[in-house]
Amino acid sequence: MANWTPESLIGQLFKTIGKYVPLAPGMKSPALWGNKMHLDTLFGSHTTIAVESRNFVLRYKSPKHWIEIFRNYYGPVMKTFAAIDPKAREALEADLYALIGKFNIAKDGTLVIPSEYLEVVITKRG
C-alpha cells in the first residue's frame, strides 16, 4: 500500500476538510493508515508489517491551479465543497490556500510540495 501520513499535505488536507464536513460517526481519518501503530492495530499479530517513509512530489502550475484541480477532480475535496454553503466554501478555499502555503517549497509562483507517504507491505505469518 501507499498511505499518506497524518503529517503530510494530504493528511493535513483531510484534517482541514474535516472542519467543514466531519467524518460519519464511528469513522476514522483515512490518514491514520499512514501510521504504523494504527496498521499494527488493524492487522494484528499474525502479520509482519514493513514500512518505509517516502515522498511524492506534487507539482502544479500555481497554488490556484492546485485548488482548481483538487476542487474539481479530487473526491474528498469535491464532496466537501458540494456539501457546504457559499460562505463556508470561501472559508474552505482560504484554509486550503493557507495549508498549501505551509508546504509549498517553490519560490517562483508554481507549487511544489513533497508529501510524505508510507510504503507498506503486509505479510501474513504462518
DRENVO-759711 format. One record per atom (N, C-alpha, C): residue number from 0; residue in three letters; x, y, z. Coordinates in pm, 1 decimal, m for minus. Example, Ala and Ser with C-alpha at 12.3 -4.5 7.8 and 13.67 -1.06 7.14 Angstrom:
# DRENVO-759711
[atom 0 'ALA' [1319.0 m569.0 780.0]]
[atom 0 'ALA' [1230.0 m450.0 780.0]]
[atom 0 'ALA' [1320.0 m330.0 780.0]]
[atom 1 'SER' [1285.0 m225.0 708.0]]
[atom 1 'SER' [1367.0 m106.0 714.0]]
[atom 1 'SER' [1290.0 3.0 787.0]]
//
This chain:
# DRENVO-759711
[atom 0 'MET' [84.1 m117.0 0.0]]
[atom 0 'MET' [0.0 0.0 0.0]]
[atom 0 'MET' [88.9 123.7 0.0]]
[atom 1 'ALA' [32.8 231.9 m42.7]]
[atom 1 'ALA' [96.1 362.9 m30.3]]
[atom 1 'ALA' [m5.1 450.7 43.0]]
[atom 2 'ASN' [26.4 487.2 167.3]]
[atom 2 'ASN' [m68.4 556.6 254.2]]
[atom 2 'ASN' [m10.5 691.3 297.9]]
[atom 3 'TRP' [m85.8 799.0 271.8]]
[atom 3 'TRP' [m43.1 931.3 316.4]]
[atom 3 'TRP' [m31.6 932.3 468.4]]
[atom 4 'THR' [71.2 998.4 520.3]]
[atom 4 'THR' [85.9 1010.1 665.4]]
[atom 4 'THR' [m2.2 1124.0 716.3]]
[atom 5 'PRO' [m38.0 1121.4 844.2]]
[atom 5 'PRO' [m119.0 1229.8 900.3]]
[atom 5 'PRO' [m50.5 1367.0 889.2]]
[atom 6 'GLU' [83.5 1368.5 890.2]]
[atom 6 'GLU' [158.0 1494.3 886.0]]
[atom 6 'GLU' [176.5 1546.8 743.8]]
[atom 7 'SER' [150.0 1465.3 644.0]]
[atom 7 'SER' [171.3 1504.6 503.8]]
[atom 7 'SER' [68.4 1608.3 459.3]]
[atom 8 'LEU' [91.2 1664.4 341.8]]
[atom 8 'LEU' [m6.6 1757.4 287.0]]
[atom 8 'LEU' [m145.2 1693.3 281.1]]
[atom 9 'ILE' [m152.5 1572.1 228.2]]
[atom 9 'ILE' [m284.1 1508.9 212.4]]
[atom 9 'ILE' [m342.8 1472.2 348.3]]
[atom 10 'GLY' [m260.3 1428.3 442.3]]
[atom 10 'GLY' [m309.3 1402.8 577.8]]
[atom 10 'GLY' [m366.7 1529.1 640.5]]
[atom 11 'GLN' [m298.1 1640.9 622.3]]
[atom 11 'GLN' [m346.2 1768.0 675.4]]
[atom 11 'GLN' [m466.7 1819.0 596.1]]
[atom 12 'LEU' [m474.4 1783.1 469.1]]
[atom 12 'LEU' [m591.7 1817.3 388.1]]
[atom 12 'LEU' [m716.1 1749.7 446.6]]
[atom 13 'PHE' [m704.8 1621.9 481.8]]
[atom 13 'PHE' [m818.3 1552.0 543.7]]
[atom 13 'PHE' [m860.4 1621.6 673.1]]
[atom 14 'LYS' [m763.0 1665.0 751.9]]
[atom 14 'LYS' [m792.7 1735.6 876.4]]
[atom 14 'LYS' [m864.7 1867.6 847.6]]
[atom 15 'THR' [m819.2 1938.4 745.6]]
[atom 15 'THR' [m879.1 2066.9 710.2]]
[atom 15 'THR' [m1022.8 2050.5 663.2]]
[atom 16 'ILE' [m1048.3 1956.2 572.5]]
[atom 16 'ILE' [m1186.0 1940.4 523.6]]
[atom 16 'ILE' [m1276.6 1882.8 631.7]]
[atom 17 'GLY' [m1217.5 1813.2 727.7]]
[atom 17 'GLY' [m1295.6 1760.4 840.2]]
[atom 17 'GLY' [m1354.7 1868.8 927.6]]
[atom 18 'LYS' [m1298.7 1988.9 922.7]]
[atom 18 'LYS' [m1355.9 2101.3 998.0]]
[atom 18 'LYS' [m1488.0 2146.2 935.6]]
[atom 19 'TYR' [m1507.1 2117.2 808.4]]
[atom 19 'TYR' [m1626.6 2160.9 736.3]]
[atom 19 'TYR' [m1730.8 2049.9 722.8]]
[atom 20 'VAL' [m1682.6 1929.2 701.4]]
[atom 20 'VAL' [m1771.2 1812.8 689.2]]
[atom 20 'VAL' [m1709.7 1701.5 773.6]]
[atom 21 'PRO' [m1756.7 1687.4 897.3]]
[atom 21 'PRO' [m1698.8 1585.4 985.6]]
[atom 21 'PRO' [m1720.0 1444.7 930.0]]
[atom 22 'LEU' [m1632.6 1355.9 971.4]]
[atom 22 'LEU' [m1649.1 1215.1 934.9]]
[atom 22 'LEU' [m1778.9 1161.1 993.5]]
[atom 23 'ALA' [m1833.7 1062.5 927.6]]
[atom 23 'ALA' [m1954.1 996.8 978.7]]
[atom 23 'ALA' [m1922.4 934.5 1115.1]]
[atom 24 'PRO' [m2021.4 926.8 1203.1]]
[atom 24 'PRO' [m1998.2 866.1 1335.2]]
[atom 24 'PRO' [m1934.8 727.6 1322.0]]
[atom 25 'GLY' [m1833.0 706.1 1402.8]]
[atom 25 'GLY' [m1764.2 577.5 1402.5]]
[atom 25 'GLY' [m1651.4 566.8 1301.6]]
[atom 26 'MET' [m1642.9 661.6 1210.5]]
[atom 26 'MET' [m1537.3 659.3 1108.9]]
[atom 26 'MET' [m1411.9 727.0 1163.4]]
[atom 27 'LYS' [m1296.7 685.4 1111.0]]
[atom 27 'LYS' [m1169.1 745.5 1148.8]]
[atom 27 'LYS' [m1102.0 801.6 1024.2]]
[atom 28 'SER' [m1014.4 896.5 1045.5]]
[atom 28 'SER' [m945.2 961.2 934.2]]
[atom 28 'SER' [m870.6 858.7 849.1]]
[atom 29 'PRO' [m880.1 869.5 717.6]]
[atom 29 'PRO' [m802.9 779.8 631.2]]
[atom 29 'PRO' [m652.3 801.3 646.2]]
[atom 30 'ALA' [m611.5 917.2 697.0]]
[atom 30 'ALA' [m469.1 943.4 716.0]]
[atom 30 'ALA' [m408.6 853.0 823.5]]
[atom 31 'LEU' [m491.0 792.2 908.3]]
[atom 31 'LEU' [m438.5 700.2 1009.1]]
[atom 31 'LEU' [m369.0 579.7 945.3]]
[atom 32 'TRP' [m406.0 548.6 820.7]]
[atom 32 'TRP' [m341.7 437.0 751.5]]
[atom 32 'TRP' [m195.0 467.5 721.7]]
[atom 33 'GLY' [m153.6 591.8 739.1]]
[atom 33 'GLY' [m14.2 630.3 724.0]]
[atom 33 'GLY' [60.6 629.2 855.8]]
[atom 34 'ASN' [6.7 560.0 955.6]]
[atom 34 'ASN' [67.3 549.5 1087.8]]
[atom 34 'ASN' [89.6 401.5 1119.0]]
[atom 35 'LYS' [215.4 362.0 1139.4]]
[atom 35 'LYS' [245.9 220.2 1159.3]]
[atom 35 'LYS' [174.9 160.6 1279.5]]
[atom 36 'MET' [164.5 234.6 1387.9]]
[atom 36 'MET' [95.7 180.6 1506.3]]
[atom 36 'MET' [m50.4 150.1 1474.6]]
[atom 37 'HIS' [m113.1 234.4 1394.7]]
[atom 37 'HIS' [m252.2 209.3 1355.4]]
[atom 37 'HIS' [m260.9 82.8 1269.2]]
[atom 38 'LEU' [m166.5 66.8 1178.3]]
[atom 38 'LEU' [m166.3 m54.0 1094.1]]
[atom 38 'LEU' [m145.5 m179.6 1178.6]]
[atom 39 'ASP' [m56.5 m170.6 1277.4]]
[atom 39 'ASP' [m35.0 m285.1 1367.9]]
[atom 39 'ASP' [m165.3 m323.7 1437.1]]
[atom 40 'THR' [m242.2 m224.5 1479.0]]
[atom 40 'THR' [m370.4 m249.2 1544.6]]
[atom 40 'THR' [m470.2 m312.3 1447.8]]
[atom 41 'LEU' [m474.2 m261.9 1326.4]]
[atom 41 'LEU' [m570.1 m313.6 1227.9]]
[atom 41 'LEU' [m541.3 m456.8 1185.1]]
[atom 42 'PHE' [m413.9 m485.3 1161.4]]
[atom 42 'PHE' [m379.9 m613.4 1100.1]]
[atom 42 'PHE' [m332.5 m718.7 1198.2]]
[atom 43 'GLY' [m310.5 m680.0 1321.9]]
[atom 43 'GLY' [m288.2 m777.3 1426.4]]
[atom 43 'GLY' [m152.9 m845.5 1428.9]]
[atom 44 'SER' [m144.5 m942.8 1518.0]]
[atom 44 'SER' [m17.1 m1008.3 1547.5]]
[atom 44 'SER' [18.4 m1120.9 1450.7]]
[atom 45 'HIS' [m69.4 m1152.7 1359.2]]
[atom 45 'HIS' [m41.0 m1262.1 1265.8]]
[atom 45 'HIS' [15.1 m1211.2 1134.1]]
[atom 46 'THR' [69.6 m1088.7 1137.2]]
[atom 46 'THR' [127.4 m1030.4 1016.6]]
[atom 46 'THR' [262.4 m968.5 1047.9]]
[atom 47 'THR' [339.4 m951.8 943.7]]
[atom 47 'THR' [461.0 m872.7 950.9]]
[atom 47 'THR' [435.7 m749.5 865.8]]
[atom 48 'ILE' [460.1 m633.1 923.6]]
[atom 48 'ILE' [433.7 m508.4 853.3]]
[atom 48 'ILE' [565.7 m434.2 834.4]]
[atom 49 'ALA' [603.1 m416.9 709.5]]
[atom 49 'ALA' [724.0 m340.6 676.4]]
[atom 49 'ALA' [680.8 m206.5 618.6]]
[atom 50 'VAL' [735.9 m99.5 670.4]]
[atom 50 'VAL' [702.0 34.1 620.0]]
[atom 50 'VAL' [829.5 110.3 586.8]]
[atom 51 'GLU' [817.9 193.2 486.4]]
[atom 51 'GLU' [926.2 284.1 450.9]]
[atom 51 'GLU' [864.6 419.1 418.6]]
[atom 52 'SER' [918.4 522.6 480.2]]
[atom 52 'SER' [870.3 657.7 453.5]]
[atom 52 'SER' [925.7 704.5 319.3]]
[atom 53 'ARG' [836.5 759.4 238.0]]
[atom 53 'ARG' [875.7 811.2 106.5]]
[atom 53 'ARG' [803.3 943.3 84.4]]
[atom 54 'ASN' [844.3 1014.4 m18.9]]
[atom 54 'ASN' [777.7 1138.7 m55.7]]
[atom 54 'ASN' [735.1 1133.0 m201.0]]
[atom 55 'PHE' [615.9 1179.8 m226.1]]
[atom 55 'PHE' [568.6 1202.9 m362.5]]
[atom 55 'PHE' [565.2 1353.8 m378.4]]
[atom 56 'VAL' [625.0 1404.0 m484.6]]
[atom 56 'VAL' [630.0 1547.8 m504.2]]
[atom 56 'VAL' [515.1 1590.3 m595.4]]
[atom 57 'LEU' [424.2 1668.3 m538.5]]
[atom 57 'LEU' [313.6 1724.2 m616.3]]
[atom 57 'LEU' [365.1 1850.1 m684.9]]
[atom 58 'ARG' [334.7 1863.3 m814.3]]
[atom 58 'ARG' [379.4 1979.1 m891.7]]
[atom 58 'ARG' [261.3 2033.2 m970.8]]
[atom 59 'TYR' [235.0 2161.5 m951.4]]
[atom 59 'TYR' [125.3 2228.3 m1021.6]]
[atom 59 'TYR' [173.0 2364.2 m1071.7]]
[atom 60 'LYS' [101.5 2418.6 m1169.5]]
[atom 60 'LYS' [138.9 2547.0 m1230.1]]
[atom 60 'LYS' [141.4 2659.3 m1128.0]]
[atom 61 'SER' [53.3 2651.3 m1028.8]]
[atom 61 'SER' [40.3 2755.5 m926.2]]
[atom 61 'SER' [m45.1 2700.9 m812.8]]
[atom 62 'PRO' [m48.0 2770.1 m698.7]]
[atom 62 'PRO' [m142.6 2729.9 m594.0]]
[atom 62 'PRO' [m287.2 2732.7 m645.0]]
[atom 63 'LYS' [m322.4 2832.0 m725.1]]
[atom 63 'LYS' [m458.0 2839.4 m780.5]]
[atom 63 'LYS' [m488.4 2715.5 m865.9]]
[atom 64 'HIS' [m390.3 2670.9 m944.1]]
[atom 64 'HIS' [m408.1 2551.5 m1027.3]]
[atom 64 'HIS' [m435.0 2428.8 m939.6]]
[atom 65 'TRP' [m359.9 2414.8 m828.2]]
[atom 65 'TRP' [m382.0 2302.8 m736.1]]
[atom 65 'TRP' [m525.0 2305.8 m683.2]]
[atom 66 'ILE' [m569.4 2425.4 m638.5]]
[atom 66 'ILE' [m705.4 2439.2 m585.5]]
[atom 66 'ILE' [m806.9 2397.2 m691.7]]
[atom 67 'GLU' [m789.8 2444.0 m814.7]]
[atom 67 'GLU' [m883.8 2409.9 m922.5]]
[atom 67 'GLU' [m888.7 2259.3 m946.5]]
[atom 68 'ILE' [m773.3 2195.8 m954.0]]
[atom 68 'ILE' [m768.8 2050.9 m978.8]]
[atom 68 'ILE' [m831.9 1974.0 m863.7]]
[atom 69 'PHE' [m793.4 2005.2 m741.8]]
[atom 69 'PHE' [m846.6 1931.3 m627.7]]
[atom 69 'PHE' [m995.7 1959.9 m607.7]]
[atom 70 'ARG' [m1038.1 2080.7 m633.3]]
[atom 70 'ARG' [m1179.5 2115.8 m617.1]]
[atom 70 'ARG' [m1267.2 2045.1 m720.5]]
[atom 71 'ASN' [m1213.8 2022.5 m838.6]]
[atom 71 'ASN' [m1292.7 1964.0 m946.6]]
[atom 71 'ASN' [m1272.4 1814.4 m968.3]]
[atom 72 'TYR' [m1161.2 1757.9 m916.7]]
[atom 72 'TYR' [m1131.3 1618.1 m950.1]]
[atom 72 'TYR' [m1095.0 1528.5 m832.0]]
[atom 73 'TYR' [m1064.2 1583.0 m715.2]]
[atom 73 'TYR' [m1024.2 1500.1 m601.8]]
[atom 73 'TYR' [m1146.0 1480.3 m512.1]]
[atom 74 'GLY' [m1197.1 1358.1 m510.0]]
[atom 74 'GLY' [m1323.1 1325.2 m443.7]]
[atom 74 'GLY' [m1348.8 1389.7 m308.7]]
[atom 75 'PRO' [m1259.0 1374.0 m211.5]]
[atom 75 'PRO' [m1287.9 1432.0 m80.0]]
[atom 75 'PRO' [m1305.6 1584.5 m83.3]]
[atom 76 'VAL' [m1226.8 1652.8 m164.3]]
[atom 76 'VAL' [m1239.0 1798.6 m172.3]]
[atom 76 'VAL' [m1364.9 1836.3 m250.6]]
[atom 77 'MET' [m1390.4 1766.5 m359.8]]
[atom 77 'MET' [m1513.2 1790.9 m438.0]]
[atom 77 'MET' [m1636.3 1777.6 m349.2]]
[atom 78 'LYS' [m1644.2 1668.6 m275.4]]
[atom 78 'LYS' [m1760.8 1641.6 m191.1]]
[atom 78 'LYS' [m1775.6 1745.7 m80.6]]
[atom 79 'THR' [m1664.2 1791.5 m26.7]]
[atom 79 'THR' [m1671.1 1892.1 79.2]]
[atom 79 'THR' [m1725.6 2023.2 24.3]]
[atom 80 'PHE' [m1672.4 2069.1 m88.1]]
[atom 80 'PHE' [m1724.1 2192.7 m147.1]]
[atom 80 'PHE' [m1872.9 2179.4 m180.0]]
[atom 81 'ALA' [m1914.7 2063.3 m228.4]]
[atom 81 'ALA' [m2055.6 2042.9 m266.2]]
[atom 81 'ALA' [m2148.1 2042.3 m144.7]]
[atom 82 'ALA' [m2095.4 2005.7 m27.9]]
[atom 82 'ALA' [m2179.3 1987.7 91.1]]
[atom 82 'ALA' [m2196.5 2113.4 175.4]]
[atom 83 'ILE' [m2122.3 2219.1 143.6]]
[atom 83 'ILE' [m2125.0 2337.1 229.6]]
[atom 83 'ILE' [m2180.9 2458.5 156.2]]
[atom 84 'ASP' [m2223.0 2557.8 232.8]]
[atom 84 'ASP' [m2283.1 2678.3 174.0]]
[atom 84 'ASP' [m2174.1 2769.9 115.7]]
[atom 85 'PRO' [m2213.9 2868.4 34.0]]
[atom 85 'PRO' [m2115.4 2955.2 m32.1]]
[atom 85 'PRO' [m2018.1 3026.3 62.6]]
[atom 86 'LYS' [m2064.5 3072.1 176.6]]
[atom 86 'LYS' [m1975.5 3139.8 271.1]]
[atom 86 'LYS' [m1869.8 3042.4 325.2]]
[atom 87 'ALA' [m1913.0 2921.8 356.1]]
[atom 87 'ALA' [m1819.6 2819.7 403.6]]
[atom 87 'ALA' [m1722.1 2779.7 293.1]]
[atom 88 'ARG' [m1766.8 2780.3 167.1]]
[atom 88 'ARG' [m1676.6 2749.5 55.1]]
[atom 88 'ARG' [m1562.4 2850.4 48.3]]
[atom 89 'GLU' [m1595.5 2977.6 69.5]]
[atom 89 'GLU' [m1491.8 3080.8 69.9]]
[atom 89 'GLU' [m1391.7 3056.2 182.1]]
[atom 90 'ALA' [m1442.0 3020.7 299.3]]
[atom 90 'ALA' [m1354.5 2993.5 414.0]]
[atom 90 'ALA' [m1268.3 2869.9 387.6]]
[atom 91 'LEU' [m1327.1 2766.1 329.8]]
[atom 91 'LEU' [m1251.6 2645.0 297.7]]
[atom 91 'LEU' [m1141.9 2676.9 196.1]]
[atom 92 'GLU' [m1175.8 2752.7 93.9]]
[atom 92 'GLU' [m1074.7 2788.3 m5.7]]
[atom 92 'GLU' [m959.4 2864.6 59.1]]
[atom 93 'ALA' [m989.9 2957.5 148.1]]
[atom 93 'ALA' [m885.1 3031.2 219.6]]
[atom 93 'ALA' [m800.0 2936.1 304.2]]
[atom 94 'ASP' [m865.2 2841.8 371.3]]
[atom 94 'ASP' [m791.0 2744.2 451.6]]
[atom 94 'ASP' [m701.0 2657.5 363.7]]
[atom 95 'LEU' [m749.1 2620.9 244.4]]
[atom 95 'LEU' [m667.8 2539.5 153.7]]
[atom 95 'LEU' [m546.9 2617.4 103.5]]
[atom 96 'TYR' [m565.7 2744.6 69.9]]
[atom 96 'TYR' [m451.1 2827.0 29.9]]
[atom 96 'TYR' [m349.6 2836.7 144.0]]
[atom 97 'ALA' [m396.9 2854.3 266.1]]
[atom 97 'ALA' [m306.2 2861.3 381.6]]
[atom 97 'ALA' [m232.3 2729.0 400.0]]
[atom 98 'LEU' [m303.9 2618.8 384.5]]
[atom 98 'LEU' [m243.7 2487.0 400.7]]
[atom 98 'LEU' [m133.8 2463.8 297.7]]
[atom 99 'ILE' [m164.0 2484.6 171.4]]
[atom 99 'ILE' [m61.2 2458.3 70.0]]
[atom 99 'ILE' [53.4 2558.8 80.7]]
[atom 100 'GLY' [23.8 2677.5 131.6]]
[atom 100 'GLY' [129.5 2775.5 153.2]]
[atom 100 'GLY' [232.9 2728.0 254.4]]
[atom 101 'LYS' [189.7 2650.7 353.6]]
[atom 101 'LYS' [281.3 2597.1 454.8]]
[atom 101 'LYS' [376.7 2493.2 396.0]]
[atom 102 'PHE' [329.6 2419.9 295.3]]
[atom 102 'PHE' [406.5 2308.2 240.4]]
[atom 102 'PHE' [482.7 2342.0 112.4]]
[atom 103 'ASN' [441.4 2445.8 41.6]]
[atom 103 'ASN' [498.2 2476.7 m89.7]]
[atom 103 'ASN' [643.0 2522.5 m77.0]]
[atom 104 'ILE' [734.0 2452.8 m146.8]]
[atom 104 'ILE' [875.4 2490.1 m143.2]]
[atom 104 'ILE' [915.7 2571.5 m266.0]]
[atom 105 'ALA' [826.2 2590.2 m360.7]]
[atom 105 'ALA' [858.9 2666.8 m481.1]]
[atom 105 'ALA' [865.2 2815.1 m446.7]]
[atom 106 'LYS' [953.9 2883.5 m513.1]]
[atom 106 'LYS' [970.9 3027.7 m491.2]]
[atom 106 'LYS' [940.0 3107.7 m618.3]]
[atom 107 'ASP' [886.3 3041.2 m720.2]]
[atom 107 'ASP' [866.1 3106.2 m849.9]]
[atom 107 'ASP' [719.3 3118.3 m891.3]]
[atom 108 'GLY' [628.0 3105.2 m795.5]]
[atom 108 'GLY' [485.4 3115.6 m826.5]]
[atom 108 'GLY' [419.6 2982.8 m859.6]]
[atom 109 'THR' [501.0 2878.4 m877.7]]
[atom 109 'THR' [444.8 2745.3 m901.3]]
[atom 109 'THR' [417.6 2679.7 m766.9]]
[atom 110 'LEU' [374.5 2556.3 m771.1]]
[atom 110 'LEU' [351.7 2481.8 m647.8]]
[atom 110 'LEU' [430.7 2351.7 m656.1]]
[atom 111 'VAL' [517.3 2330.7 m559.1]]
[atom 111 'VAL' [596.6 2207.9 m548.0]]
[atom 111 'VAL' [590.8 2166.4 m401.5]]
[atom 112 'ILE' [528.8 2051.7 m377.6]]
[atom 112 'ILE' [513.0 2005.8 m239.7]]
[atom 112 'ILE' [553.4 1858.7 m228.7]]
[atom 113 'PRO' [660.8 1830.1 m154.5]]
[atom 113 'PRO' [688.8 1690.9 m121.2]]
[atom 113 'PRO' [587.9 1647.3 m14.2]]
[atom 114 'SER' [517.2 1539.2 m40.2]]
[atom 114 'SER' [416.7 1491.9 54.3]]
[atom 114 'SER' [451.2 1349.3 96.2]]
[atom 115 'GLU' [467.4 1330.9 225.1]]
[atom 115 'GLU' [511.2 1201.8 279.0]]
[atom 115 'GLU' [400.2 1097.1 272.8]]
[atom 116 'TYR' [442.6 976.0 238.7]]
[atom 116 'TYR' [353.9 860.6 248.5]]
[atom 116 'TYR' [434.5 742.3 299.9]]
[atom 117 'LEU' [364.7 643.2 351.1]]
[atom 117 'LEU' [430.8 518.8 391.1]]
[atom 117 'LEU' [409.6 414.4 283.1]]
[atom 118 'GLU' [519.4 356.7 239.3]]
[atom 118 'GLU' [511.5 239.6 152.5]]
[atom 118 'GLU' [498.2 121.2 247.5]]
[atom 119 'VAL' [390.0 46.3 234.9]]
[atom 119 'VAL' [357.5 m57.3 332.3]]
[atom 119 'VAL' [346.1 m193.5 263.1]]
[atom 120 'VAL' [414.3 m291.7 319.8]]
[atom 120 'VAL' [399.4 m429.4 273.7]]
[atom 120 'VAL' [361.0 m513.5 396.1]]
[atom 121 'ILE' [246.0 m579.4 384.9]]
[atom 121 'ILE' [195.4 m661.7 495.3]]
[atom 121 'ILE' [198.9 m807.7 451.4]]
[atom 122 'THR' [262.1 m888.5 532.0]]
[atom 122 'THR' [273.3 m1030.1 502.1]]
[atom 122 'THR' [209.7 m1109.9 614.1]]
[atom 123 'LYS' [122.5 m1201.6 575.7]]
[atom 123 'LYS' [56.8 m1287.8 675.0]]
[atom 123 'LYS' [157.1 m1394.8 717.9]]
[atom 124 'ARG' [165.9 m1413.4 848.8]]
[atom 124 'ARG' [256.0 m1517.1 903.0]]
[atom 124 'ARG' [178.8 m1643.9 928.9]]
[atom 125 'GLY' [248.3 m1755.4 905.6]]
[atom 125 'GLY' [200.6 m1888.9 935.9]]
[atom 125 'GLY' [58.5 m1904.4 924.6]]
//
